[in-house]
Amino acid sequence: MLPIVYHPSYSDLDLPSNHRFPTSKYRDIYQYLLDNQLANPQQFYMPEPASIDDIKTIHCPDYVESLFNNTIDPKVMRRIGFPWSEKLVYRSRHSIAGTALTAKLALEHGRAIHLTGGYHHAHYDFGSGFCVFNDLIYAAVQALKEPNVDNVLIFDCDVHQGDGTATMAQGNDSIITCSLHCGKNFPARKALSDYDIELDKGTSNDDYLATVEETLNLLIRLHQPDLILYDAGVDIHQDDDLGYLNICDQGIAQRDKLVFTLAKQHHIPIAAVIGGGYSRDKQQLIQRHFNLIQQATKLCI
C-alpha cells in the first residue's frame, strides 16, 4: 500500500485572490483521492511540525529566527512571494517535516508520496519563488542519518531550476543534485547543481522523455544512490501558467512511470514530492498531479 503524506496546513494560507500560488491544490488532491476511493484513510500519514532547532540544522539561524519571530526584512518576504503570517510559518514547518517523513516511509516501503514539497528555491539564508525552507535538502540530510543510507540523489524534474537545492548541497558529497529544467525560465541566474540539464522552450514529449531516461540511468549507474528524492513538478505541462515546455498529460504520466520503474528495477527507494503546477483550472491541475500517485500505486500492486 502506497504511503501518502499530507497535512491540512498545506492549503491553509490566506493569499490575495489573484495570487499565482495554487493554495487549494493540496487539499483538492487529498479530497479527490478520498472522494473517488483512489486512496483509503490508512494510506495517509501526517507529519509533526519541524522545530526551530530542526530547521536551523540546514538554514541560517538568523534567517530562521526572523521568520519565526516576524522580524524578517519585508524585502526578503517579497523575494519569497508571500506575505508573512503565522499560518505561513506553521505550513512551512509541516511541509519540510513532511518530505523528511516521506523519505523515511520510502526507505521502509520502497516508495512514498508527499502531497506538497519541492521547495527548491529556498537557499541557506533566504527564501525565493514561493519557497521558505528547502524540504529536499532537509529530507536528504535526515535520510543520511538512517542505517545503510550513504548517498541521496535529488532528481528534480520541476520546470524551474532547483537553485536553492544546488547551493545548499555544495560541499556535501553524499547529496547528488540533478535539475532537469527549462533553461529560459525562473530563476534568471542559475546555480550550479552536480548535473544541470537545460531544456529549450517548447521541448516536446519524445525529446523530454528520452532525456529523463538517459539522465536517470546515468545517475544511477554512476552514483548507485541509496534513496531518490524525486521532484515531480507538473509545471512542465504545455498549458501551465509558468512553464514554457510542450509536454502533454500523457507525457507527464510516462515520465512518472519511467522514474518509478527505473527506481524499482534498481531496487532504490524513492520518495516523490508533487512539486510545481500552476493552472487556474483546478480539475486539470488535480489530474496532472494525480498521474504521480497513479503510477506509484501501479508499481505497488
BELBELDA-V805125 format. One record per residue. N is the residue number from 0. PHI is phi in whole degrees, 0 to 359 (none if undefined). PSI is psi in whole degrees, -180 to 180 (* if undefined). NEAR is the number of other C-alpha atoms within 8 Angstrom. Layout:
n = <N & N>
phi = <PHI & PHI>
psi = <PSI & PSI>
near = <NEAR & NEAR>
This chain:
n = <0 & 1 & 2 & 3 & 4 & 5 & 6 & 7 & 8 & 9 & 10 & 11 & 12 & 13 & 14 & 15 & 16 & 17 & 18 & 19 & 20 & 21 & 22 & 23 & 24 & 25 & 26 & 27 & 28 & 29 & 30 & 31 & 32 & 33 & 34 & 35 & 36 & 37 & 38 & 39 & 40 & 41 & 42 & 43 & 44 & 45 & 46 & 47 & 48 & 49 & 50 & 51 & 52 & 53 & 54 & 55 & 56 & 57 & 58 & 59 & 60 & 61 & 62 & 63 & 64 & 65 & 66 & 67 & 68 & 69 & 70 & 71 & 72 & 73 & 74 & 75 & 76 & 77 & 78 & 79 & 80 & 81 & 82 & 83 & 84 & 85 & 86 & 87 & 88 & 89 & 90 & 91 & 92 & 93 & 94 & 95 & 96 & 97 & 98 & 99 & 100 & 101 & 102 & 103 & 104 & 105 & 106 & 107 & 108 & 109 & 110 & 111 & 112 & 113 & 114 & 115 & 116 & 117 & 118 & 119 & 120 & 121 & 122 & 123 & 124 & 125 & 126 & 127 & 128 & 129 & 130 & 131 & 132 & 133 & 134 & 135 & 136 & 137 & 138 & 139 & 140 & 141 & 142 & 143 & 144 & 145 & 146 & 147 & 148 & 149 & 150 & 151 & 152 & 153 & 154 & 155 & 156 & 157 & 158 & 159 & 160 & 161 & 162 & 163 & 164 & 165 & 166 & 167 & 168 & 169 & 170 & 171 & 172 & 173 & 174 & 175 & 176 & 177 & 178 & 179 & 180 & 181 & 182 & 183 & 184 & 185 & 186 & 187 & 188 & 189 & 190 & 191 & 192 & 193 & 194 & 195 & 196 & 197 & 198 & 199 & 200 & 201 & 202 & 203 & 204 & 205 & 206 & 207 & 208 & 209 & 210 & 211 & 212 & 213 & 214 & 215 & 216 & 217 & 218 & 219 & 220 & 221 & 222 & 223 & 224 & 225 & 226 & 227 & 228 & 229 & 230 & 231 & 232 & 233 & 234 & 235 & 236 & 237 & 238 & 239 & 240 & 241 & 242 & 243 & 244 & 245 & 246 & 247 & 248 & 249 & 250 & 251 & 252 & 253 & 254 & 255 & 256 & 257 & 258 & 259 & 260 & 261 & 262 & 263 & 264 & 265 & 266 & 267 & 268 & 269 & 270 & 271 & 272 & 273 & 274 & 275 & 276 & 277 & 278 & 279 & 280 & 281 & 282 & 283 & 284 & 285 & 286 & 287 & 288 & 289 & 290 & 291 & 292 & 293 & 294 & 295 & 296 & 297 & 298 & 299 & 300>
phi = <none & 287 & 286 & 232 & 257 & 204 & 217 & 301 & 295 & 300 & 250 & 264 & 216 & 273 & 231 & 303 & 298 & 264 & 292 & 286 & 288 & 278 & 305 & 280 & 296 & 292 & 294 & 298 & 294 & 303 & 292 & 300 & 297 & 286 & 298 & 261 & 53 & 267 & 206 & 250 & 304 & 290 & 280 & 268 & 237 & 246 & 284 & 279 & 292 & 293 & 279 & 299 & 291 & 302 & 290 & 293 & 290 & 237 & 248 & 303 & 305 & 295 & 297 & 295 & 301 & 294 & 288 & 296 & 261 & 58 & 246 & 287 & 300 & 305 & 295 & 293 & 293 & 296 & 293 & 293 & 101 & 235 & 285 & 292 & 199 & 298 & 297 & 295 & 296 & 299 & 299 & 294 & 295 & 284 & 291 & 292 & 291 & 295 & 290 & 297 & 295 & 299 & 297 & 297 & 293 & 296 & 296 & 275 & 246 & 99 & 202 & 201 & 235 & 247 & 278 & 199 & 98 & 90 & 274 & 273 & 266 & 281 & 261 & 304 & 237 & 198 & 256 & 196 & 52 & 71 & 243 & 265 & 238 & 272 & 291 & 292 & 293 & 300 & 295 & 296 & 297 & 293 & 296 & 293 & 277 & 281 & 300 & 68 & 246 & 256 & 209 & 232 & 259 & 263 & 254 & 257 & 250 & 297 & 291 & 259 & 296 & 278 & 291 & 293 & 300 & 299 & 289 & 284 & 267 & 298 & 91 & 249 & 290 & 275 & 245 & 259 & 250 & 226 & 239 & 248 & 215 & 284 & 295 & 264 & 200 & 299 & 280 & 296 & 259 & 277 & 268 & 249 & 280 & 298 & 222 & 242 & 247 & 267 & 257 & 285 & 304 & 82 & 306 & 257 & 308 & 299 & 294 & 296 & 294 & 297 & 293 & 301 & 296 & 297 & 293 & 293 & 301 & 297 & 296 & 295 & 294 & 284 & 248 & 44 & 295 & 272 & 202 & 249 & 259 & 251 & 269 & 261 & 305 & 257 & 286 & 283 & 296 & 298 & 254 & 290 & 294 & 239 & 268 & 98 & 264 & 239 & 256 & 266 & 303 & 296 & 298 & 295 & 298 & 293 & 299 & 296 & 299 & 298 & 296 & 295 & 295 & 297 & 298 & 294 & 300 & 261 & 59 & 251 & 300 & 224 & 248 & 248 & 248 & 284 & 66 & 281 & 181 & 228 & 219 & 285 & 274 & 297 & 293 & 296 & 294 & 301 & 295 & 296 & 287 & 296 & 309 & 299 & 293 & 297 & 292 & 293 & 295 & 302 & 282 & 275 & 279>
psi = <129 & 120 & 136 & 129 & 133 & 149 & 140 & -24 & -19 & -32 & 8 & 75 & 123 & 111 & 158 & 150 & -26 & 10 & 142 & -22 & 126 & 75 & -40 & -10 & -30 & -47 & -39 & -43 & -46 & -47 & -37 & -43 & -42 & -46 & -33 & 12 & 40 & -9 & 153 & 160 & -27 & -16 & -17 & 138 & 140 & 122 & 150 & 148 & 140 & 140 & 167 & -37 & -36 & -48 & -31 & -14 & -19 & -22 & 157 & 125 & -39 & -41 & -45 & -45 & -44 & -32 & -45 & -35 & 1 & 42 & 15 & 144 & 130 & -31 & -36 & -39 & -37 & -35 & -35 & -40 & 6 & 150 & 148 & 143 & 158 & -35 & -37 & -43 & -45 & -46 & -45 & -36 & -38 & -37 & -39 & -40 & -32 & -38 & -37 & -40 & -39 & -42 & -43 & -42 & -36 & -39 & -30 & -36 & -7 & -36 & 155 & 158 & 140 & 126 & 30 & -157 & 174 & 34 & 67 & -1 & -1 & 124 & 179 & -45 & 16 & 157 & 167 & 154 & 50 & 15 & 121 & -57 & 147 & 98 & -30 & -44 & -43 & -45 & -39 & -45 & -41 & -41 & -34 & -12 & -13 & 150 & 142 & 16 & 104 & -24 & 150 & 133 & 123 & 109 & 101 & 110 & 17 & 153 & -19 & 144 & 139 & 71 & -38 & -41 & -42 & -48 & -36 & -22 & -8 & 133 & -6 & 100 & -12 & -11 & 117 & 125 & 132 & 126 & 121 & 105 & 169 & 123 & -38 & 70 & 174 & 142 & 150 & -40 & 112 & 149 & -178 & 102 & 171 & -37 & 121 & 121 & 105 & 127 & 145 & 153 & 139 & 5 & 133 & 179 & -55 & -47 & -40 & -49 & -37 & -39 & -43 & -48 & -47 & -42 & -49 & -39 & -44 & -46 & -41 & -42 & -41 & -39 & -18 & 61 & 150 & -13 & 140 & 127 & 114 & 115 & 105 & 50 & 139 & 10 & 5 & -10 & 146 & -23 & 10 & 143 & -27 & 24 & -87 & -1 & 172 & 56 & 131 & -180 & -45 & -37 & -40 & -44 & -41 & -38 & -48 & -41 & -43 & -47 & -46 & -39 & -44 & -41 & -43 & -43 & -33 & 7 & 43 & 123 & 144 & 128 & 122 & 139 & 151 & -22 & -158 & 155 & 118 & 96 & 141 & -20 & 104 & -41 & -41 & -40 & -42 & -45 & -38 & -43 & -30 & -27 & -41 & -48 & -40 & -45 & -40 & -38 & -42 & -37 & -11 & -14 & *>
near = <6 & 11 & 14 & 12 & 16 & 14 & 9 & 7 & 10 & 14 & 10 & 10 & 10 & 5 & 8 & 5 & 4 & 4 & 7 & 5 & 6 & 10 & 10 & 8 & 11 & 11 & 10 & 10 & 12 & 10 & 8 & 10 & 11 & 11 & 7 & 7 & 7 & 8 & 8 & 9 & 6 & 5 & 10 & 10 & 9 & 8 & 11 & 7 & 9 & 10 & 7 & 9 & 6 & 8 & 12 & 10 & 6 & 9 & 12 & 9 & 7 & 7 & 11 & 12 & 9 & 10 & 11 & 8 & 7 & 8 & 6 & 10 & 6 & 6 & 6 & 10 & 13 & 9 & 9 & 12 & 9 & 8 & 7 & 9 & 7 & 6 & 10 & 9 & 11 & 10 & 12 & 10 & 11 & 15 & 14 & 16 & 14 & 15 & 16 & 15 & 11 & 16 & 16 & 9 & 13 & 14 & 11 & 6 & 10 & 11 & 14 & 17 & 14 & 15 & 12 & 11 & 15 & 13 & 13 & 14 & 14 & 16 & 16 & 10 & 8 & 9 & 15 & 12 & 9 & 11 & 12 & 11 & 12 & 16 & 15 & 16 & 11 & 12 & 14 & 14 & 8 & 9 & 12 & 12 & 7 & 7 & 5 & 5 & 11 & 8 & 12 & 16 & 13 & 14 & 13 & 14 & 11 & 17 & 15 & 9 & 15 & 13 & 15 & 13 & 16 & 13 & 12 & 9 & 11 & 8 & 4 & 6 & 7 & 8 & 11 & 11 & 14 & 13 & 14 & 15 & 13 & 15 & 9 & 7 & 10 & 7 & 8 & 6 & 5 & 7 & 9 & 9 & 14 & 8 & 8 & 10 & 8 & 8 & 9 & 9 & 10 & 7 & 11 & 9 & 10 & 6 & 8 & 10 & 11 & 8 & 8 & 10 & 10 & 8 & 8 & 11 & 9 & 8 & 9 & 9 & 7 & 6 & 6 & 7 & 11 & 12 & 14 & 14 & 16 & 12 & 15 & 14 & 14 & 15 & 13 & 14 & 14 & 10 & 7 & 13 & 7 & 6 & 13 & 12 & 14 & 13 & 14 & 9 & 8 & 7 & 10 & 14 & 12 & 9 & 10 & 13 & 11 & 9 & 10 & 12 & 9 & 10 & 12 & 10 & 7 & 6 & 6 & 12 & 14 & 16 & 17 & 13 & 16 & 16 & 13 & 11 & 11 & 12 & 11 & 5 & 6 & 9 & 6 & 8 & 12 & 12 & 8 & 12 & 12 & 9 & 11 & 13 & 9 & 8 & 12 & 14 & 10 & 7 & 8 & 7 & 5>
